[in-house]
Amino acid sequence: MSNIPSVNLKDFLSGDSNRKEKFIKEIGSAFENIGFVALSGHFLSDELVDSLYKEIKQFFQLPQETKDTYEIEGIGGQRGYTSFGKEHAKGRKEGDLKEFWHFGQYVSDTSKYKEEYPENVFVKELPKFNEVGKETYKMLEKTAKYVLRALAIHLNLEETYFDAFIEEGNSILRPIHYPPITTEPKNAVRAAAHGDINLITLLMGAHGKGLQVKNHADEWVDAIAQPDQLMINVGDMLSRLTNNKLKSTVHQVVNPPKELWGTSRYSIPFFMHPVGDMSLNCLDNCIDAENPKLYDDITAGEFLHERLIELGLIKK
């Protein structure tokens, strides 16, 4: 497979059973074969997307000493700012050539997760930054809910199987800035080859070369979305849950050609996480004689903690 399949969420939401079945078949096949799909028909408006890019560009253009005041110690980078080069891929020592911000879940004062989740960090220099971030978070979360409903049907589960696990889930919206490259990187790329931790990732900003996906032939394939599309991929949690029926595909963001080193790149992934007590034990209907159980039993919270240590974001 040399390109990324495209689907339209409006087929699933159309009320037409044939269009709905078409969407389920297309996204199920894509996630079984390459683990990535380009999705249109989502809940983000052009105006909201434009507003978010405006706000995040303004944030990353703030003086470094100002940005550094929003880097919160002791929470594993779960909220606020993470400075350039701090995160690295699993198994690598070189820091990725990026800086980023984290918006997290918004819960009520009475939620049982109120004490578990860190507070979102308010940027006082940009009065619309947090408002626009929250609205984007909500629209991507809504999009992800319907994608997971389609996948539940594909997996022969009840359509709303995932709903209870993603409501108030530990999801993250991560605006990323890959700054201009000023000197020859020493064994470092903008984002080294990795798989995502979560259930699914919805990526804004894959509108040019840079993001690459490794297919089953062990070849790197460019993953380029149209301006109105989100790139969506399977994360390791969903791969574990489905006993690798749905594939969590290794991907990377490579450095641009030398003539483009002076340019910034922005991308905005939404990492859809469930609540921490969700079981990731392999589904019974994904295990059989030809597909024996591949993974040990674990909860989403335990798995996340393990991976944050491996990524260098929290200490053992």
N, C-alpha and C positions, 0 to 999 in steps of 0.2 A: 504494500500500500504506500503510494508515494505522495499522497496529499491527505488533508484532513477533511472528513465528511462534513457537510452543512445540514442543519435541521432548523425548523421554524417552530418555536414554542406555540405560536398561534394555532398550529394544527392540533396540538394536544388540548388547547383550551376552546376549540371551535364549537363543541357540542355535536360535531359530526363524528360518529363512531368510526367511520373509515379513515378519516384524517387523524383521529386520535391513535388508532391502531398503527397507522403508517409511522407516526412520530415515535411510538414505543419501539417498533421494529427497527427503525433507523438508528435511534440513539443506543438501543441495546446492542446492536451489531457493532456500532462504532466503538463502544466501550469494551466489548469483548475482544475486538481485533487490534485497536491501536490505543484505546484509552483516552482519546481526545475527540472533540467535536466543536465546530463553529456554530453558534446558536444566534439566530435572530428572533424577533418577536418577544423580546424580554420587556421588563417593566421600567427600564431607564429611559427617560426622555432626553432628547438632544440638548435641551436647555440645562438639565441637571448635570449631564456629562461635561458640558462646556464650563459650568460653574465650578465643578470639582477640580478640573484641570487648572483653572484660573487660581483657585485657592491654594492648591498644593504647590504650584510653581512659585507663588508668592511666599509660601512658607520656606521652601528649600532655598530661596534667594535671601532669606534673612541672614544677618551676620552669624558666623559659627558660634560665637559666645552666647548669642540669643537662643539658637537651637539647642545648645548644650544644656540650657536651663530646663529643657523639657525631657531630658533623658533621666528616667527615674530608676534609681538603684533598687535592687532586691526583688524585682517582679519579673525577671527573665525577659524583659523587653515586651511584655504583653500589652502595654499601653504607652502612648507617647512616642518619643523620638529614639531611634537607634542610629548611632553615628557611623560614618563611613568605615567599611572594612571590619566591622565587629562580628558579623555573622559569617559562618563558613558552612559549606556543605558537609554532610556526614562523611567522615573518613578523610577529610582534607584539613590542612593547617592554614592554608592561605585564606585570608578574608576576602569575601566577594567585594567587587568594586561598586558598592552601592550604599546609600543611606535611605532610611525609610521611617514612616510613621505608622502607628497602630491605633485604629479605632476598634473598640471592643463592644460586647453586648450591652444593651440598654435594658436594665431590669427595674422593676418597681421597688419601692422601699420595703414592701412586704414579701418580696421574692426570697425563696430559700437560698438563692445563689447570691444574694446581696453582699454577704460577707466574703464569699469565695472569689468573686470577680473583682479585680482592681477597678477603681473609678476611671472613667475616661478623663483625659487631660485637656484642659481648656487653654487655647492659645489666645492670650489677651491682645496680641498685636493685630490679629485678624478676626474681626467680630463675626464674620459669616462662616469661617472655617469649620467650626464644630457643627453648625446647623446643616451645612451642605454635606458634610461627612456623614452625619446621622441619617439624612434622607437617602443618600446613596446606599448606606448600609442596609436600610430597611427594604429598598427596592431590589437589591441583590439577594437578600435573604428570601424575599417573596419569590423571586425567579427560581432560586435553588430549591425551594419547597416543591414546586411543580415538576422540576426535573427529577427530584427524588421520588415523587409520586409515580412518574412514568417508569422509573427504574424498579420500583417496588412491584408494579404489575409485570414487568419483564422477568422479574425473579420469582414470579408466582406467589407473591405476598399480597396481603390486603393493601389497597391503594394508599391508604394513609399510614402505613406501617411506620414510616420515619417521622411523622408529624410530632409525636410526643417527645421524641428524642432531640429534635432540632429547636423546639420552642424553648427560648431562653438558653439555647446552646452557646458554647464557648467560641463562637465564630469571630473572625478577625478580618477587618478591611485594612489592607496595607498599601498605601500610596508609596511607590518606590521611585527614587531619583538615582539614575546612573550618571554621574557627572562626566564632563569631558575628560578624556584620558590625556594626561600631560606628559607622561614618561612611559617608556616600554614596560608593560606589566611583567613582573617576574612570576611566571607560573600562576597568574591570577586572571580570572575572567569576570564578567559582570555578574553572572550567577552560575556557579559550577554545576555539573550534572547532578541531579537529585530527583527523588520522588517526593511528592507532597505528603504531609502527615495525615491530613484530614479526610472527610468523606468525599467531597468534591470541591474543586476550585473553579471560580468564575473569574476570568481575567479580562480586564479592560486594557486596551492599549497595545494589542498585538498586531498593529497595523503597519508593519514594515519588517524587514529582515532583522533577525536577532534571536528570537525564540526558535529553538530546534527541539524536535521530538525524536527519540530513538525507536524505530519500528522493529518488527519481529525478525527482520533480516539483519539487524544490528547496524542499520544505516541511519545517519542523522538526516531528518526531513525538516525543511523550513515549515513553520506553522504560522501562517499569515491570515488574519481575519479581515473581513471587509469592515469599513468604518462603523456599520450598524450592528456588528456582531460581537458577541463575547466568545472567547475561547474557553471551553469547559473541559476539565480533565478529572479522572478518577484519582483519588488519594489513597494512601496506604491503609487507612481505616476501612474504607469500603472494599478494598482488595482483600483484606483479612476477613471481613465479615462474609464475603462471597466466595471464600476459599480460592481466590485468584480467578474466578469466573470473569469478573470485571477487572481489567488490567490497570494497575497504577504504573504509568509509563514514565521512564526516566526522561528528563528534559533539561535544557540549559539555556542560558542567554549568553551568546558569544560576543566577543568584542567586535566592533565594526571594522571595516577596512581602514587603513591608516589615514586615508584622506578625510575620514569622517570622525577621527578621534576628538576633534574640537566640539562635537555636538553632545548635548544631553539626550538621554532617553528616559521617558517616564512610562511606567506601567502600574496598574492598580489591580492586584489580585484580591478576591474575596475568598477566604478560606472557611468553608462551611464545616464547622465542628458540631458534634452533638454535645449533650450534657455529659459530664465526666463519668457518671455512673452507668452509661449505656454499655451493655455487653457487646464486645466485638468477637465473641465466640462464633466460629464458622457456622453458617446456617445449615441445618440438617439437609435441606433440599439442594445444597451445593456440594454435598459429599456423597460419593458412591464408589464402587469398586475401581472404576477408571480414574476417579479423582479423589484419592484419599485425603484426609484432613492434613493441611499443610502447616497450621499455626497453633500455638498454645493458646489457651483461654486467657483473656485479658480484658480490662475495661478501657474505655476511651481515655479516661483520666490517667490511668497508669501508663498507657502507651504514649500519650502526649508528654508526660514527665520524662520518660526514657529518651524520647527524641530531642527534647529541649536540652538535655545534658549533652547528647551527641552533637548538637549544633553549636555548642559553646555558649548558649544563652543563659543557662543556669549551671551552678556548680553542684557537684555530687554532695 
